[in-house]
Amino acid sequence: MARGHHDIGGLPGAGKIDQTEHELSDWEILADAVNQALGANGIKRTDEMRRAREEMDSAAYRDMTYYERWIASIESILIEKKILTKEEIDRKLAEFESKWGEP
Amino acid sequence: MGRAVKLPASKFKAGDRVRVKFEDRPGHIRTPWYIRGKTGWIERVHGDFLNPESLAFGGDGLPKRTLYLVAFNQSDVWGKAVGSKDKVLVDIYEHWLSPAV
C-alpha cells in the first residue's frame, strides 16, 4: 500500500497550502447542503466520505477541486449503498444538460 | 443514583513520551504518513471516540478508541535544519501509539 494521494503533507511536491479566502459558488454551497442532509438522515458518515475520496482514481483526484471531490464521493457512496444507481445519476445528468447545456 | 459509568482507563497521560507506529496497510487511516514512526509526547487526552477505521467501511466503530493530542518538536518531524520552536500537534488514536523513553 503506497502513500495515498490524500496524504501528502510534507512531500516536497505538495506545495504550500492556499490560505487565501475565496467566495463559494452556488453549486459548492449546494454540495455542502446535500452532504449535510445525507449525514443528518443517517445515510452516510464523514469517515465513509473520506474513505471514498481516498479510494478514487489518483489522477482524477488530483484534477478535481475540493467540492468536485465531495460530489464524486457522495455519488460513489450512494451507489455503494444502493440508494442510487450509476444509470439513474447519468440519466438525470443528461436531463439537466439538455435543459441547461453542458457545464 | 444510577450505577457509576466506568470508563476504560486511557493508557497514556499528559506528558508521557510516545512513538507513533509505522504501519503501512490498506484502509482509512487517520494517522498522517509524515508523523508515522516519529516520537513526541501526549499533550492532552481528548477522550474516547468511535473508531473511524471501522466507521469508514460502514462498521459500528466499536470498541471506542482513546484519542490523544500528541505534540512533536518540528525538528523531530522535519529534520534538524528546521529551527522553529513551534510544535507539530496531531490527533492520534491510542492503537497507533507505543510508549517511548
N, CA and C atoms of all chains as a GROMACS GRO file, in nm:
protein
  612
    1MET      N    1   0.087  -0.119   0.000
    1MET     CA    2   0.000   0.000   0.000
    1MET      C    3   0.090   0.123   0.000
    2ALA      N    4   0.089   0.196  -0.110
    2ALA     CA    5   0.170   0.316  -0.116
    2ALA      C    6   0.101   0.429  -0.041
    3ARG      N    7   0.176   0.534  -0.021
    3ARG     CA    8   0.121   0.653   0.043
    3ARG      C    9   0.006   0.707  -0.042
    4GLY      N   10  -0.109   0.734   0.020
    4GLY     CA   11  -0.229   0.773  -0.054
    4GLY      C   12  -0.221   0.913  -0.113
    5HIS      N   13  -0.302   0.938  -0.218
    5HIS     CA   14  -0.299   1.069  -0.284
    5HIS      C   15  -0.352   1.182  -0.195
    6HIS      N   16  -0.420   1.145  -0.087
    6HIS     CA   17  -0.475   1.244   0.005
    6HIS      C   18  -0.377   1.279   0.116
    7ASP      N   19  -0.270   1.200   0.129
    7ASP     CA   20  -0.184   1.205   0.248
    7ASP      C   21  -0.045   1.256   0.209
    8ILE      N   22  -0.038   1.380   0.161
    8ILE     CA   23   0.086   1.429   0.100
    8ILE      C   24   0.157   1.535   0.184
    9GLY      N   25   0.110   1.556   0.307
    9GLY     CA   26   0.173   1.656   0.394
    9GLY      C   27   0.322   1.634   0.406
   10GLY      N   28   0.401   1.738   0.381
   10GLY     CA   29   0.546   1.728   0.397
   10GLY      C   30   0.620   1.681   0.274
   11LEU      N   31   0.550   1.633   0.173
   11LEU     CA   32   0.618   1.591   0.050
   11LEU      C   33   0.670   1.716  -0.023
   12PRO      N   34   0.791   1.706  -0.081
   12PRO     CA   35   0.847   1.823  -0.149
   12PRO      C   36   0.754   1.878  -0.258
   13GLY      N   37   0.684   1.791  -0.327
   13GLY     CA   38   0.598   1.835  -0.435
   13GLY      C   39   0.460   1.882  -0.391
   14ALA      N   40   0.434   1.873  -0.261
   14ALA     CA   41   0.298   1.904  -0.212
   14ALA      C   42   0.265   2.052  -0.227
   15GLY      N   43   0.364   2.137  -0.222
   15GLY     CA   44   0.339   2.281  -0.235
   15GLY      C   45   0.282   2.339  -0.107
   16LYS      N   46   0.267   2.471  -0.108
   16LYS     CA   47   0.214   2.538   0.011
   16LYS      C   48   0.062   2.531   0.012
   17ILE      N   49   0.006   2.538   0.130
   17ILE     CA   50  -0.140   2.538   0.143
   17ILE      C   51  -0.192   2.676   0.103
   18ASP      N   52  -0.290   2.678   0.013
   18ASP     CA   53  -0.352   2.803  -0.029
   18ASP      C   54  -0.446   2.851   0.082
   19GLN      N   55  -0.405   2.956   0.151
   19GLN     CA   56  -0.486   3.003   0.265
   19GLN      C   57  -0.564   3.129   0.233
   20THR      N   58  -0.569   3.164   0.103
   20THR     CA   59  -0.643   3.285   0.067
   20THR      C   60  -0.794   3.257   0.076
   21GLU      N   61  -0.869   3.360   0.112
   21GLU     CA   62  -1.015   3.348   0.118
   21GLU      C   63  -1.071   3.350  -0.024
   22HIS      N   64  -1.172   3.272  -0.048
   22HIS     CA   65  -1.237   3.279  -0.178
   22HIS      C   66  -1.387   3.254  -0.162
   23GLU      N   67  -1.464   3.318  -0.250
   23GLU     CA   68  -1.610   3.303  -0.245
   23GLU      C   69  -1.649   3.164  -0.292
   24LEU      N   70  -1.752   3.108  -0.232
   24LEU     CA   71  -1.802   2.979  -0.277
   24LEU      C   72  -1.905   2.999  -0.386
   25SER      N   73  -1.903   2.912  -0.485
   25SER     CA   74  -2.005   2.916  -0.589
   25SER      C   75  -2.133   2.853  -0.533
   26ASP      N   76  -2.245   2.881  -0.601
   26ASP     CA   77  -2.373   2.824  -0.556
   26ASP      C   78  -2.369   2.671  -0.551
   27TRP      N   79  -2.306   2.610  -0.654
   27TRP     CA   80  -2.303   2.464  -0.657
   27TRP      C   81  -2.220   2.405  -0.544
   28GLU      N   82  -2.120   2.482  -0.498
   28GLU     CA   83  -2.038   2.433  -0.388
   28GLU      C   84  -2.117   2.436  -0.257
   29ILE      N   85  -2.196   2.542  -0.240
   29ILE     CA   86  -2.282   2.552  -0.121
   29ILE      C   87  -2.388   2.440  -0.124
   30LEU      N   88  -2.437   2.411  -0.244
   30LEU     CA   89  -2.536   2.305  -0.261
   30LEU      C   90  -2.474   2.168  -0.230
   31ALA      N   91  -2.350   2.149  -0.274
   31ALA     CA   92  -2.280   2.023  -0.246
   31ALA      C   93  -2.268   2.003  -0.096
   32ASP      N   94  -2.236   2.110  -0.024
   32ASP     CA   95  -2.226   2.104   0.122
   32ASP      C   96  -2.361   2.071   0.184
   33ALA      N   97  -2.469   2.134   0.130
   33ALA     CA   98  -2.604   2.111   0.183
   33ALA      C   99  -2.646   1.964   0.164
   34VAL      N  100  -2.618   1.910   0.045
   34VAL     CA  101  -2.653   1.769   0.018
   34VAL      C  102  -2.577   1.678   0.114
   35ASN      N  103  -2.449   1.708   0.130
   35ASN     CA  104  -2.364   1.630   0.219
   35ASN      C  105  -2.419   1.631   0.362
   36GLN      N  106  -2.457   1.750   0.410
   36GLN     CA  107  -2.509   1.761   0.546
   36GLN      C  108  -2.645   1.691   0.561
   37ALA      N  109  -2.729   1.702   0.457
   37ALA     CA  110  -2.860   1.638   0.463
   37ALA      C  111  -2.845   1.486   0.471
   38LEU      N  112  -2.750   1.431   0.394
   38LEU     CA  113  -2.727   1.286   0.397
   38LEU      C  114  -2.676   1.242   0.534
   39GLY      N  115  -2.595   1.326   0.596
   39GLY     CA  116  -2.543   1.295   0.730
   39GLY      C  117  -2.653   1.302   0.834
   40ALA      N  118  -2.736   1.409   0.827
   40ALA     CA  119  -2.843   1.429   0.925
   40ALA      C  120  -2.945   1.316   0.919
   41ASN      N  121  -2.959   1.254   0.801
   41ASN     CA  122  -3.054   1.144   0.785
   41ASN      C  123  -2.991   1.007   0.807
   42GLY      N  124  -2.869   1.007   0.854
   42GLY     CA  125  -2.802   0.882   0.888
   42GLY      C  126  -2.767   0.796   0.768
   43ILE      N  127  -2.758   0.859   0.650
   43ILE     CA  128  -2.730   0.781   0.529
   43ILE      C  129  -2.581   0.758   0.511
   44LYS      N  130  -2.501   0.854   0.552
   44LYS     CA  131  -2.355   0.836   0.539
   44LYS      C  132  -2.285   0.898   0.658
   45ARG      N  133  -2.162   0.854   0.678
   45ARG     CA  134  -2.079   0.912   0.782
   45ARG      C  135  -1.960   0.983   0.716
   46THR      N  136  -1.908   1.083   0.784
   46THR     CA  137  -1.793   1.158   0.734
   46THR      C  138  -1.678   1.064   0.697
   47ASP      N  139  -1.656   0.963   0.781
   47ASP     CA  140  -1.544   0.871   0.757
   47ASP      C  141  -1.561   0.792   0.627
   48GLU      N  142  -1.688   0.762   0.593
   48GLU     CA  143  -1.714   0.692   0.466
   48GLU      C  144  -1.683   0.782   0.348
   49MET      N  145  -1.718   0.911   0.361
   49MET     CA  146  -1.690   1.006   0.254
   49MET      C  147  -1.540   1.021   0.233
   50ARG      N  148  -1.468   1.030   0.345
   50ARG     CA  149  -1.322   1.042   0.335
   50ARG      C  150  -1.264   0.918   0.268
   51ARG      N  151  -1.312   0.802   0.308
   51ARG     CA  152  -1.261   0.676   0.251
   51ARG      C  153  -1.289   0.673   0.101
   52ALA      N  154  -1.409   0.718   0.060
   52ALA     CA  155  -1.444   0.719  -0.082
   52ALA      C  156  -1.348   0.809  -0.160
   53ARG      N  157  -1.310   0.921  -0.102
   53ARG     CA  158  -1.216   1.011  -0.171
   53ARG      C  159  -1.076   0.952  -0.177
   54GLU      N  160  -1.042   0.874  -0.073
   54GLU     CA  161  -0.910   0.810  -0.073
   54GLU      C  162  -0.902   0.698  -0.176
   55GLU      N  163  -1.018   0.637  -0.205
   55GLU     CA  164  -1.022   0.523  -0.298
   55GLU      C  165  -1.033   0.567  -0.444
   56MET      N  166  -1.057   0.697  -0.466
   56MET     CA  167  -1.074   0.747  -0.603
   56MET      C  168  -0.949   0.724  -0.688
   57ASP      N  169  -0.968   0.725  -0.818
   57ASP     CA  170  -0.856   0.722  -0.911
   57ASP      C  171  -0.766   0.843  -0.881
   58SER      N  172  -0.636   0.819  -0.865
   58SER     CA  173  -0.545   0.925  -0.821
   58SER      C  174  -0.538   1.042  -0.919
   59ALA      N  175  -0.536   1.013  -1.048
   59ALA     CA  176  -0.529   1.121  -1.147
   59ALA      C  177  -0.656   1.206  -1.140
   60ALA      N  178  -0.770   1.140  -1.127
   60ALA     CA  179  -0.898   1.211  -1.117
   60ALA      C  180  -0.901   1.296  -0.990
   61TYR      N  181  -0.853   1.238  -0.880
   61TYR     CA  182  -0.850   1.309  -0.751
   61TYR      C  183  -0.770   1.438  -0.763
   62ARG      N  184  -0.652   1.428  -0.826
   62ARG     CA  185  -0.566   1.546  -0.837
   62ARG      C  186  -0.625   1.652  -0.929
   63ASP      N  187  -0.701   1.607  -1.030
   63ASP     CA  188  -0.761   1.702  -1.126
   63ASP      C  189  -0.878   1.779  -1.065
   64MET      N  190  -0.944   1.719  -0.965
   64MET     CA  191  -1.067   1.778  -0.913
   64MET      C  192  -1.040   1.886  -0.809
   65THR      N  193  -1.134   1.982  -0.802
   65THR     CA  194  -1.130   2.079  -0.694
   65THR      C  195  -1.192   2.014  -0.570
   66TYR      N  196  -1.181   2.085  -0.458
   66TYR     CA  197  -1.229   2.032  -0.330
   66TYR      C  198  -1.374   1.982  -0.336
   67TYR      N  199  -1.465   2.067  -0.382
   67TYR     CA  200  -1.606   2.027  -0.381
   67TYR      C  201  -1.640   1.930  -0.495
   68GLU      N  202  -1.561   1.930  -0.600
   68GLU     CA  203  -1.580   1.826  -0.702
   68GLU      C  204  -1.552   1.689  -0.641
   69ARG      N  205  -1.451   1.682  -0.556
   69ARG     CA  206  -1.422   1.555  -0.486
   69ARG      C  207  -1.537   1.518  -0.393
   70TRP      N  208  -1.596   1.618  -0.329
   70TRP     CA  209  -1.711   1.591  -0.242
   70TRP      C  210  -1.823   1.526  -0.322
   71ILE      N  211  -1.855   1.586  -0.436
   71ILE     CA  212  -1.965   1.535  -0.518
   71ILE      C  213  -1.934   1.393  -0.564
   72ALA      N  214  -1.810   1.371  -0.609
   72ALA     CA  215  -1.771   1.237  -0.656
   72ALA      C  216  -1.785   1.135  -0.543
   73SER      N  217  -1.748   1.174  -0.421
   73SER     CA  218  -1.756   1.078  -0.310
   73SER      C  219  -1.901   1.054  -0.268
   74ILE      N  220  -1.984   1.158  -0.274
   74ILE     CA  221  -2.127   1.140  -0.243
   74ILE      C  222  -2.186   1.040  -0.343
   75GLU      N  223  -2.153   1.060  -0.470
   75GLU     CA  224  -2.203   0.972  -0.575
   75GLU      C  225  -2.162   0.826  -0.550
   76SER      N  226  -2.034   0.805  -0.522
   76SER     CA  227  -1.988   0.666  -0.506
   76SER      C  228  -2.045   0.599  -0.381
   77ILE      N  229  -2.066   0.678  -0.274
   77ILE     CA  230  -2.124   0.619  -0.152
   77ILE      C  231  -2.273   0.586  -0.174
   78LEU      N  232  -2.345   0.674  -0.246
   78LEU     CA  233  -2.488   0.647  -0.273
   78LEU      C  234  -2.504   0.524  -0.362
   79ILE      N  235  -2.411   0.506  -0.456
   79ILE     CA  236  -2.415   0.386  -0.542
   79ILE      C  237  -2.379   0.262  -0.459
   80GLU      N  238  -2.275   0.275  -0.377
   80GLU     CA  239  -2.231   0.163  -0.292
   80GLU      C  240  -2.343   0.116  -0.200
   81LYS      N  241  -2.421   0.212  -0.149
   81LYS     CA  242  -2.531   0.178  -0.057
   81LYS      C  243  -2.661   0.146  -0.130
   82LYS      N  244  -2.652   0.140  -0.261
   82LYS     CA  245  -2.767   0.104  -0.346
   82LYS      C  246  -2.886   0.199  -0.328
   83ILE      N  247  -2.856   0.326  -0.301
   83ILE     CA  248  -2.963   0.427  -0.290
   83ILE      C  249  -2.991   0.484  -0.429
   84LEU      N  250  -2.885   0.502  -0.507
   84LEU     CA  251  -2.898   0.541  -0.648
   84LEU      C  252  -2.812   0.447  -0.731
   85THR      N  253  -2.846   0.436  -0.860
   85THR     CA  254  -2.758   0.361  -0.949
   85THR      C  255  -2.684   0.461  -1.038
   86LYS      N  256  -2.574   0.413  -1.094
   86LYS     CA  257  -2.496   0.496  -1.186
   86LYS      C  258  -2.585   0.542  -1.302
   87GLU      N  259  -2.671   0.451  -1.349
   87GLU     CA  260  -2.761   0.481  -1.461
   87GLU      C  261  -2.857   0.595  -1.426
   88GLU      N  262  -2.912   0.590  -1.304
   88GLU     CA  263  -3.005   0.695  -1.261
   88GLU      C  264  -2.936   0.831  -1.257
   89ILE      N  265  -2.813   0.831  -1.205
   89ILE     CA  266  -2.738   0.957  -1.196
   89ILE      C  267  -2.707   1.009  -1.337
   90ASP      N  268  -2.660   0.920  -1.425
   90ASP     CA  269  -2.626   0.961  -1.562
   90ASP      C  270  -2.749   1.012  -1.637
   91ARG      N  271  -2.863   0.946  -1.615
   91ARG     CA  272  -2.986   0.986  -1.682
   91ARG      C  273  -3.027   1.127  -1.639
   92LYS      N  274  -3.019   1.152  -1.507
   92LYS     CA  275  -3.056   1.284  -1.454
   92LYS      C  276  -2.961   1.391  -1.508
   93LEU      N  277  -2.834   1.354  -1.514
   93LEU     CA  278  -2.732   1.447  -1.565
   93LEU      C  279  -2.762   1.485  -1.710
   94ALA      N  280  -2.798   1.384  -1.790
   94ALA     CA  281  -2.832   1.409  -1.932
   94ALA      C  282  -2.953   1.500  -1.942
   95GLU      N  283  -3.048   1.479  -1.850
   95GLU     CA  284  -3.168   1.562  -1.846
   95GLU      C  285  -3.132   1.710  -1.821
   96PHE      N  286  -3.047   1.731  -1.721
   96PHE     CA  287  -3.004   1.868  -1.687
   96PHE      C  288  -2.928   1.931  -1.802
   97GLU      N  289  -2.843   1.848  -1.866
   97GLU     CA  290  -2.760   1.903  -1.974
   97GLU      C  291  -2.846   1.944  -2.095
   98SER      N  292  -2.953   1.866  -2.121
   98SER     CA  293  -3.037   1.902  -2.235
   98SER      C  294  -3.121   2.027  -2.202
   99LYS      N  295  -3.144   2.049  -2.072
   99LYS     CA  296  -3.223   2.164  -2.029
   99LYS      C  297  -3.137   2.292  -2.023
  100TRP      N  298  -3.018   2.277  -1.964
  100TRP     CA  299  -2.936   2.396  -1.937
  100TRP      C  300  -2.804   2.401  -2.015
  101GLY      N  301  -2.778   2.298  -2.092
  101GLY     CA  302  -2.650   2.294  -2.163
  101GLY      C  303  -2.543   2.230  -2.077
  102GLU      N  304  -2.435   2.189  -2.139
  102GLU     CA  305  -2.327   2.123  -2.065
  102GLU      C  306  -2.256   2.224  -1.975
  103PRO      N  307  -2.203   2.176  -1.861
  103PRO     CA  308  -2.136   2.271  -1.769
  103PRO      C  309  -2.011   2.333  -1.833
  104MET      N  310  -2.983   0.708   4.259
  104MET     CA  311  -2.849   0.716   4.198
  104MET      C  312  -2.824   0.598   4.104
  105GLY      N  313  -2.788   0.629   3.983
  105GLY     CA  314  -2.755   0.524   3.889
  105GLY      C  315  -2.617   0.467   3.918
  106ARG      N  316  -2.591   0.358   3.855
  106ARG     CA  317  -2.459   0.298   3.872
  106ARG      C  318  -2.355   0.387   3.804
  107ALA      N  319  -2.245   0.402   3.867
  107ALA     CA  320  -2.139   0.486   3.808
  107ALA      C  321  -2.091   0.423   3.678
  108VAL      N  322  -2.079   0.507   3.576
  108VAL     CA  323  -2.030   0.456   3.447
  108VAL      C  324  -1.878   0.443   3.456
  109LYS      N  325  -1.831   0.323   3.435
  109LYS     CA  326  -1.686   0.302   3.444
  109LYS      C  327  -1.625   0.320   3.306
  110LEU      N  328  -1.544   0.422   3.294
  110LEU     CA  329  -1.477   0.446   3.166
  110LEU      C  330  -1.346   0.368   3.162
  111PRO      N  331  -1.313   0.314   3.046
  111PRO     CA  332  -1.186   0.243   3.038
  111PRO      C  333  -1.072   0.342   3.058
  112ALA      N  334  -0.976   0.302   3.136
  112ALA     CA  335  -0.864   0.392   3.165
  112ALA      C  336  -0.781   0.411   3.039
  113SER      N  337  -0.743   0.535   3.012
  113SER     CA  338  -0.657   0.556   2.897
  113SER      C  339  -0.515   0.512   2.932
  114LYS      N  340  -0.446   0.466   2.830
  114LYS     CA  341  -0.314   0.406   2.851
  114LYS      C  342  -0.208   0.511   2.882
  115PHE      N  343  -0.227   0.631   2.825
  115PHE     CA  344  -0.127   0.737   2.842
  115PHE      C  345  -0.188   0.858   2.911
  116LYS      N  346  -0.101   0.937   2.974
  116LYS     CA  347  -0.146   1.063   3.036
  116LYS      C  348  -0.059   1.178   2.983
  117ALA      N  349  -0.104   1.301   3.006
  117ALA     CA  350  -0.031   1.418   2.957
  117ALA      C  351   0.116   1.411   3.001
  118GLY      N  352   0.205   1.438   2.908
  118GLY     CA  353   0.348   1.437   2.939
  118GLY      C  354   0.418   1.307   2.902
  119ASP      N  355   0.343   1.198   2.888
  119ASP     CA  356   0.406   1.068   2.853
  119ASP      C  357   0.470   1.076   2.714
  120ARG      N  358   0.589   1.020   2.702
  120ARG     CA  359   0.657   1.013   2.573
  120ARG      C  360   0.597   0.896   2.494
  121VAL      N  361   0.569   0.920   2.368
  121VAL     CA  362   0.510   0.814   2.284
  121VAL      C  363   0.575   0.812   2.147
  122ARG      N  364   0.572   0.695   2.086
  122ARG     CA  365   0.621   0.680   1.950
  122ARG      C  366   0.504   0.636   1.863
  123VAL      N  367   0.488   0.700   1.748
  123VAL     CA  368   0.380   0.664   1.656
  123VAL      C  369   0.423   0.540   1.578
  124LYS      N  370   0.336   0.441   1.572
  124LYS     CA  371   0.370   0.319   1.499
  124LYS      C  372   0.386   0.349   1.351
  125PHE      N  373   0.479   0.279   1.288
  125PHE     CA  374   0.490   0.293   1.144
  125PHE      C  375   0.424   0.173   1.081
  126GLU      N  376   0.297   0.190   1.046
  126GLU     CA  377   0.225   0.082   0.981
  126GLU      C  378   0.186   0.128   0.842
  127ASP      N  379   0.189   0.034   0.749
  127ASP     CA  380   0.151   0.064   0.611
  127ASP      C  381   0.052  -0.044   0.569
  128ARG      N  382  -0.075  -0.012   0.582
  128ARG     CA  383  -0.178  -0.112   0.549
  128ARG      C  384  -0.295  -0.041   0.482
  129PRO      N  385  -0.373  -0.117   0.406
  129PRO     CA  386  -0.488  -0.053   0.341
  129PRO      C  387  -0.594  -0.014   0.443
  130GLY      N  388  -0.689   0.068   0.399
  130GLY     CA  389  -0.796   0.109   0.488
  130GLY      C  390  -0.796   0.260   0.505
  131HIS      N  391  -0.888   0.308   0.589
  131HIS     CA  392  -0.899   0.451   0.613
  131HIS      C  393  -0.820   0.485   0.739
  132ILE      N  394  -0.703   0.542   0.721
  132ILE     CA  395  -0.610   0.568   0.831
  132ILE      C  396  -0.606   0.717   0.862
  133ARG      N  397  -0.630   0.752   0.988
  133ARG     CA  398  -0.631   0.893   1.027
  133ARG      C  399  -0.492   0.943   1.068
  134THR      N  400  -0.396   0.851   1.083
  134THR     CA  401  -0.262   0.892   1.124
  134THR      C  402  -0.184   0.933   1.000
  135PRO      N  403  -0.151   1.064   0.985
  135PRO     CA  404  -0.083   1.105   0.862
  135PRO      C  405   0.052   1.036   0.844
  136TRP      N  406   0.088   1.016   0.719
  136TRP     CA  407   0.212   0.946   0.686
  136TRP      C  408   0.333   1.015   0.748
  137TYR      N  409   0.335   1.149   0.742
  137TYR     CA  410   0.455   1.221   0.785
  137TYR      C  411   0.485   1.206   0.933
  138ILE      N  412   0.387   1.160   1.012
  138ILE     CA  413   0.408   1.152   1.156
  138ILE      C  414   0.435   1.007   1.201
  139ARG      N  415   0.415   0.911   1.109
  139ARG     CA  416   0.437   0.770   1.147
  139ARG      C  417   0.585   0.747   1.178
  140GLY      N  418   0.611   0.677   1.285
  140GLY     CA  419   0.748   0.647   1.326
  140GLY      C  420   0.814   0.757   1.408
  141LYS      N  421   0.744   0.871   1.427
  141LYS     CA  422   0.804   0.984   1.500
  141LYS      C  423   0.772   0.974   1.650
  142THR      N  424   0.859   1.038   1.729
  142THR     CA  425   0.842   1.035   1.875
  142THR      C  426   0.806   1.174   1.927
  143GLY      N  427   0.707   1.178   2.015
  143GLY     CA  428   0.664   1.304   2.076
  143GLY      C  429   0.611   1.278   2.215
  144TRP      N  430   0.517   1.361   2.259
  144TRP     CA  431   0.461   1.342   2.393
  144TRP      C  432   0.312   1.375   2.392
  145ILE      N  433   0.241   1.317   2.488
  145ILE     CA  434   0.097   1.342   2.500
  145ILE      C  435   0.075   1.485   2.552
  146GLU      N  436   0.002   1.563   2.477
  146GLU     CA  437  -0.028   1.700   2.518
  146GLU      C  438  -0.160   1.701   2.596
  147ARG      N  439  -0.255   1.618   2.550
  147ARG     CA  440  -0.388   1.618   2.611
  147ARG      C  441  -0.459   1.487   2.576
  148VAL      N  442  -0.545   1.439   2.666
  148VAL     CA  443  -0.629   1.324   2.636
  148VAL      C  444  -0.764   1.379   2.591
  149HIS      N  445  -0.800   1.355   2.464
  149HIS     CA  446  -0.927   1.409   2.414
  149HIS      C  447  -1.047   1.332   2.467
  150GLY      N  448  -1.032   1.199   2.483
  150GLY     CA  449  -1.145   1.116   2.525
  150GLY      C  450  -1.162   0.996   2.432
  151ASP      N  451  -1.273   0.925   2.450
  151ASP     CA  452  -1.295   0.802   2.372
  151ASP      C  453  -1.394   0.827   2.259
  152PHE      N  454  -1.359   0.781   2.141
  152PHE     CA  455  -1.442   0.805   2.022
  152PHE      C  456  -1.458   0.676   1.942
  153LEU      N  457  -1.567   0.671   1.864
  153LEU     CA  458  -1.587   0.558   1.773
  153LEU      C  459  -1.469   0.552   1.676
  154ASN      N  460  -1.428   0.431   1.642
  154ASN     CA  461  -1.309   0.411   1.560
  154ASN      C  462  -1.336   0.441   1.411
  155PRO      N  463  -1.276   0.548   1.358
  155PRO     CA  464  -1.304   0.585   1.219
  155PRO      C  465  -1.258   0.479   1.118
  156GLU      N  466  -1.162   0.395   1.157
  156GLU     CA  467  -1.114   0.291   1.066
  156GLU      C  468  -1.225   0.190   1.037
  157SER      N  469  -1.318   0.176   1.133
  157SER     CA  470  -1.434   0.089   1.116
  157SER      C  471  -1.552   0.165   1.054
  158LEU      N  472  -1.577   0.288   1.103
  158LEU     CA  473  -1.688   0.368   1.052
  158LEU      C  474  -1.676   0.392   0.901
  159ALA      N  475  -1.553   0.404   0.853
  159ALA     CA  476  -1.529   0.435   0.712
  159ALA      C  477  -1.582   0.327   0.619
  160PHE      N  478  -1.600   0.205   0.673
  160PHE     CA  479  -1.649   0.094   0.590
  160PHE      C  480  -1.787   0.048   0.637
  161GLY      N  481  -1.862   0.138   0.699
  161GLY     CA  482  -1.997   0.107   0.742
  161GLY      C  483  -2.005   0.028   0.872
  162GLY      N  484  -1.893   0.014   0.942
  162GLY     CA  485  -1.891  -0.057   1.070
  162GLY      C  486  -1.949   0.027   1.183
  163ASP      N  487  -1.961  -0.034   1.303
  163ASP     CA  488  -2.022   0.038   1.415
  163ASP      C  489  -1.920   0.122   1.493
  164GLY      N  490  -1.792   0.109   1.459
  164GLY     CA  491  -1.690   0.190   1.525
  164GLY      C  492  -1.652   0.144   1.664
  165LEU      N  493  -1.708   0.028   1.706
  165LEU     CA  494  -1.678  -0.023   1.841
  165LEU      C  495  -1.568  -0.127   1.835
  166PRO      N  496  -1.487  -0.144   1.938
  166PRO     CA  497  -1.486  -0.063   2.061
  166PRO      C  498  -1.432   0.078   2.036
  167LYS      N  499  -1.477   0.172   2.122
  167LYS     CA  500  -1.427   0.308   2.111
  167LYS      C  501  -1.276   0.311   2.137
  168ARG      N  502  -1.211   0.408   2.080
  168ARG     CA  503  -1.066   0.423   2.097
  168ARG      C  504  -1.036   0.557   2.161
  169THR      N  505  -0.935   0.559   2.246
  169THR     CA  506  -0.896   0.686   2.308
  169THR      C  507  -0.815   0.768   2.209
  170LEU      N  508  -0.855   0.896   2.198
  170LEU     CA  509  -0.787   0.988   2.106
  170LEU      C  510  -0.704   1.086   2.188
  171TYR      N  511  -0.580   1.108   2.143
  171TYR     CA  512  -0.490   1.199   2.213
  171TYR      C  513  -0.447   1.313   2.121
  172LEU      N  514  -0.420   1.428   2.183
  172LEU     CA  515  -0.348   1.533   2.112
  172LEU      C  516  -0.200   1.507   2.141
  173VAL      N  517  -0.125   1.477   2.036
  173VAL     CA  518   0.016   1.443   2.054
  173VAL      C  519   0.103   1.556   1.998
  174ALA      N  520   0.204   1.595   2.074
  174ALA     CA  521   0.294   1.705   2.033
  174ALA      C  522   0.430   1.650   1.990
  175PHE      N  523   0.488   1.715   1.892
  175PHE     CA  524   0.620   1.677   1.841
  175PHE      C  525   0.701   1.804   1.820
  176ASN      N  526   0.832   1.793   1.840
  176ASN     CA  527   0.919   1.905   1.802
  176ASN      C  528   0.927   1.907   1.650
  177GLN      N  529   0.924   2.029   1.592
  177GLN     CA  530   0.934   2.041   1.445
  177GLN      C  531   1.057   1.966   1.394
  178SER      N  532   1.170   1.980   1.465
  178SER     CA  533   1.295   1.919   1.418
  178SER      C  534   1.288   1.766   1.420
  179ASP      N  535   1.207   1.711   1.512
  179ASP     CA  536   1.193   1.565   1.516
  179ASP      C  537   1.107   1.513   1.402
  180VAL      N  538   1.028   1.602   1.342
  180VAL     CA  539   0.940   1.561   1.232
  180VAL      C  540   1.005   1.589   1.096
  181TRP      N  541   1.062   1.709   1.082
  181TRP     CA  542   1.111   1.752   0.950
  181TRP      C  543   1.263   1.752   0.938
  182GLY      N  544   1.334   1.727   1.049
  182GLY     CA  545   1.481   1.726   1.044
  182GLY      C  546   1.540   1.844   1.120
  183LYS      N  547   1.666   1.827   1.154
  183LYS     CA  548   1.733   1.924   1.243
  183LYS      C  549   1.741   2.063   1.181
  184ALA      N  550   1.737   2.072   1.049
  184ALA     CA  551   1.752   2.200   0.982
  184ALA      C  552   1.640   2.297   1.016
  185VAL      N  553   1.529   2.244   1.063
  185VAL     CA  554   1.416   2.330   1.097
  185VAL      C  555   1.442   2.394   1.233
  186GLY      N  556   1.463   2.526   1.232
  186GLY     CA  557   1.500   2.594   1.356
  186GLY      C  558   1.381   2.633   1.443
  187SER      N  559   1.260   2.616   1.392
  187SER     CA  560   1.142   2.665   1.461
  187SER      C  561   1.121   2.597   1.596
  188LYS      N  562   1.076   2.677   1.694
  188LYS     CA  563   1.044   2.619   1.825
  188LYS      C  564   0.897   2.579   1.831
  189ASP      N  565   0.824   2.600   1.720
  189ASP     CA  566   0.684   2.558   1.716
  189ASP      C  567   0.673   2.407   1.732
  190LYS      N  568   0.558   2.365   1.778
  190LYS     CA  569   0.533   2.221   1.789
  190LYS      C  570   0.442   2.177   1.674
  191VAL      N  571   0.451   2.050   1.640
  191VAL     CA  572   0.353   1.990   1.549
  191VAL      C  573   0.252   1.919   1.639
  192LEU      N  574   0.125   1.951   1.623
  192LEU     CA  575   0.021   1.889   1.706
  192LEU      C  576  -0.068   1.802   1.618
  193VAL      N  577  -0.081   1.676   1.654
  193VAL     CA  578  -0.161   1.583   1.572
  193VAL      C  579  -0.252   1.501   1.663
  194ASP      N  580  -0.378   1.483   1.620
  194ASP     CA  581  -0.471   1.394   1.693
  194ASP      C  582  -0.440   1.250   1.651
  195ILE      N  583  -0.409   1.166   1.748
  195ILE     CA  584  -0.373   1.027   1.715
  195ILE      C  585  -0.445   0.930   1.810
  196TYR      N  586  -0.499   0.823   1.754
  196TYR     CA  587  -0.568   0.722   1.835
  196TYR      C  588  -0.468   0.631   1.906
  197GLU      N  589  -0.513   0.581   2.022
  197GLU     CA  590  -0.425   0.503   2.110
  197GLU      C  591  -0.358   0.384   2.042
  198HIS      N  592  -0.434   0.316   1.952
  198HIS     CA  593  -0.376   0.195   1.892
  198HIS      C  594  -0.265   0.226   1.792
  199TRP      N  595  -0.240   0.354   1.768
  199TRP     CA  596  -0.128   0.394   1.682
  199TRP      C  597  -0.007   0.438   1.764
  200LEU      N  598  -0.016   0.428   1.897
  200LEU     CA  599   0.092   0.478   1.983
  200LEU      C  600   0.156   0.369   2.067
  201SER      N  601   0.288   0.378   2.084
  201SER     CA  602   0.361   0.290   2.175
  201SER      C  603   0.433   0.378   2.277
  202PRO      N  604   0.460   0.323   2.397
  202PRO     CA  605   0.536   0.401   2.495
  202PRO      C  606   0.678   0.427   2.442
  203ALA      N  607   0.732   0.543   2.474
  203ALA     CA  608   0.870   0.575   2.433
  203ALA      C  609   0.943   0.636   2.551
  204VAL      N  610   1.074   0.637   2.542
  204VAL     CA  611   1.152   0.698   2.652
  204VAL      C  612   1.198   0.837   2.612
   0.00000   0.00000   0.00000
